């Protein structure tokens, strides 16, 4: 999971066309969710804590025991990456030499960027990665790194023209194949706006925070940029898509964490505050709501 690039902060909200799916009457399964957590570890002892949240995002293969996480009714989503693949992913070996597997993400050196325009990408993602994730007793998917695809096209528009539209087509096919699965898109807000209620939720990392990967330092985002990000997420969530916020801190500043939770909830978002590695479970958001 990566922190979204600065291009989003200057998005023109009036240009977003919020789509409504054909199944507009479908009740959003995340409507009553008030807490969520993201954990990419597998320590069994974390299951008891994770079970206290309404919604939990876990790695598709390395995770605590699912029955224990779900014992109080928590909804569980399996992680799947759209725009990148880690070199340690179980399916990396079968595609590592494919032309649509590109260079490394500088922020996450073990991740390789993906070009979704190749038809082989869609087959690999839908028939492989997504099918693997949904084979487990989970409620749906947490789809990460859509922003990587959008940034490819923004940075090199001639070379990667149509990458965002290609990913959108793949996501529409995913929804058609799995109409009952809960689907949350992380970042990729222009795509989320066009998909509308085909999605159940949209998450955004680092609305009010930021992270310097080179210096390994937690930062506070400039107010104007933070407001632009919050407004962009709000524009999508007001169309009936649940808005989720993931903020990063060093875990030691309780007052700042409390302020982040209050800011997110004040905008109608469901917040979670953690460290950048997402390898620990933090319970700060389980307090007053």
Buried (B, 14 or more C-beta within 10 A) or exposed (E): BBBBBEEBBEBEEEEBEBBEBEEEEBEBBBEEBEBBBBBBBBEEEBBBBBBBBBBBBBBBEEBBEBEBBBEEEBBBBBBBBBBBBEEEBEEBEEBEEBEBBBEEBEEBEEBBBBBBBBEEBBEBBBEBBBEBBBEEEBBBBBBBBBBBBBBBBBEEEEEBEEBBBBBBBBBBBBBEEBEEBBBBBBBBBBBBBBBBBBBBBBBBBBBBBBBEBEEEEBEEBEEEBBBBBBBBBBBBBEBBBBBBBBBBBEBEEEEBBBEBBEBBBEBEBBBBBBBBEBEBBBEBBBEEE
